[in-house]
């Protein structure tokens, strides 16, 4: 008999936190990456932009840990907009922008992966990462695009405490479309690719160059997807604005 299914989730969680403490593994109960909380204290309300919000899991964790002054969730897939609106009903603080962020405003072809929406992208996934058994061929749809500067200005974000980016290979377009926004952004937490999954994808080194030239410093990287042979394909990185922190 599997007795774990009879143990309340709250007790399971407390057991996990106890193990973390014993092993001295950094954690917090809201599951916000600890490195973010190290540079962004929770002593006052914050402004957040979540580019590639998906179903809002990251933003939910942030909202559980921080008091939100204003949060802008950017997600081009319209079928996820309803989920985000339901998860964040307070429209005085949470705004959902149903567009893709790119280097210009207009429209663009978008590869929509119905089986795994988090893999959807402006870019086409490389054949070597496509597996018909688990991922059907993406559907080509058209989505509206706007620049990061346009979205930030429309929402009157004079200071952005945290900018999170997860857009499957076009992180460079997000950054280059928001050079003015970056000047007033404290932290950038972005997905990074060491070996691109998408045709024309940016790599960690592209993002490092853009952000360091904008007076950010790299303070942390973490592993995300690792191949069975140990090769690191993707991860996350945190950059801090030298002028603001």
N, C-alpha and C positions, 0 to 999 in steps of 0.2 A: 504494500500500500504506500502510495506517495503522500506522506503526511504534510509536505510543504503546502499543498493546496488548501489545507485547513488552517494555516497560519495567517492571521490578518496581515495585509500589506504594510500597515503601519509598523508592526513588529519586525517584518522583514527589512524595512527601510532603516529602522533603528539599529538592527544588527549590522547592516552594511556600513552605517556611519561609525559604529563601534570598531569594526574591522579597519576602516580607514584611519581612525585615531591610533589604533594599536600599531599599524604599519607606517604611521606618519605620512599618509598620502593626503595631499591637499584636497579639500572638497568644500562645498557649501550646499546647504539643503535645497536651494532653488535650482541647482545644476547649472548656474551660470559659470562659465570657465573661470577658475580661480585667478588666473593671470589678469582677467579683466577687473575683478574686484580689487586686486592689488593696486591697480593704477586709477581706479574710479571708485572712490568711497561712496557709501550709501547715506551720506549725511544731508543731502538735499535733493530735490526733484531733478530729473535729468531729461534731456531731449535725445531721442534715438531715431535713426533712419535704418530700416531693415530692407535692404535691396535683395530681392529673391526670397520673399517672406515665406513662400510655400504655404503650409497649413498653420503657420504661426507658432510653432513649438519653441523656437529660439526666443521670440518676443515674449511668449508666455513666461518663460523662465526669467527673463530680464524683469518683467513686470511683477513677478513674485518676490524679487529681491530688492528692486529699486522702486522708489516712488516716481511715477512717470508724470512729467510736465506735459510733454507732447511726444508722440511717436508716429512716424510715417512708415507704413508698411507698403512696399512696392512689389506687386506680383502681377505679371501679365496674363496668367491663365484665369479666365473669367469663372471657371467652375470652382476655383479656390476662393474667389472673392466672397461668396456667401459664407464659406467656412470662417474666413477672417472677420467678417462683419459680425457673425454670431459669437465668435470667441472674444471679440473686443467691442462690446456694444456701446461703450462710452465715447461718443463721437466728439465730445469736447476735448478729449485727450488723444484718441486714436483715429488716424486717417488712413484709409485704404486707397492706394493709387493703382488702378488696374492698367498699367502700362509696363513696357520693358524699358530699361535704361540703356541708352546707346549714345554714340557720339553726336547724334543729330536728332531733331524732332521729325516725325513723319510716320512711316510704317515699314515693316520688315517681315520677311518670311521667317517663320519660327517652327522649329522641329519639336512637335509635341509628342512625348512618350506617355501614352495613356497608362501603361502598366507601372511606370515609375516616373511620376511627374517631376520628381526632383532631378531627373536627368534631362529634362526638356531644356532646349537652348536655342539661341539664335544660330548657333553653329551646328553642323552635322557631326554626329558621333562617328568616330573612325570605325572602319569595318572590323578591325581586330578586337574591338570592344563590344561588337554586336553579337548577340547570341539569341537566335530565334526561339530557343527553348524557354528563355526567361523574359525576353524583351522583344515585343513585336516591332515591326518597322514603324518608325515615328511618322506621324501625320503632319503634313506641311500646312500650317495655318498662317494667317496674317495677324500681326499684333501691332498696336500703336506704340511708338517710341517717343521718349522725351529725354532730355539731358538731366543729369543729376542737379546741375545748377538751377534749371528751370523748376524742378520739383521742390528743391529746398527753398527757393525764393518764394514760390507760390504759397508755401506753408509757413512763411515767416520764421524760418529757423535761423536765428541770428547766431546761435551757438549750438553745435552738435556735440554732445558728450560722447556718443558712440555711433559709429557708422559700421554696420555689418554688411558684408557683401558675399553672396553665394549665388553665382550666375553661370556656372558651368562653362568656364573658359573665356568669358568676355569681361572679366574683372578689369582689364586694362581700359576697355571702352567706358566703363562706369567711372573710373578714376579720371581719365582724360576729359570726360564730359563735366567734371565737377571741380576744376582747378580752383575756382573761387570758393566753392563750398569747403574744400580741404583746408583752406586757410583758417576757417573757424571750426574745425573738427578736432577734437582732442584725441580720440582713439579710432583707429581703423582695424577692424577684425575681419579678415578676409580668407576665403578658401584659396588655396594655392595648388598649382599643378607642377610637379617635377617632370612628369612624362605626360604630355597632353593627350586627353581622351578624344578631343574634338579637332576637326580640321580648322586651322587658323587660330587655335587657342593660344592664350597668353601663358607664360610660365612664371614661376616664382621670381625668376631673375628680371623679367619685364616689370613686375609689380614692385620689386625692390628698387629698381632704377627710378620709376615714376615717383614713388613715395619718398625716397631719400632726397631726390631733387626738389621735393616740396617741403623739405625740412622735417621729415619724420625719421624716427629711428626704429629699428627692429628690436623688439624686446622679448619675443617668444615665438617659437614654432612648435607645433604638435603634429604627430603622425595621425593620418586619417585612414586612407585605404592603402594597404600593403599587400603586394602580390604573395602567393604561396611561397615563392622563392626568396622572399624578404625584401624585394625591391619596393621602395616607397613611391607610390604614384601620386597621391594627393595628401594634403594636410591643411592646417589652418595656421595663420600667422597674425600676430598683434603688432601694430605699429603705433607709436606715440608721437604726437606733435611736439617738437622741441620748443616751439614758441608758446605753447599753452600749458605744458606740463613739464 
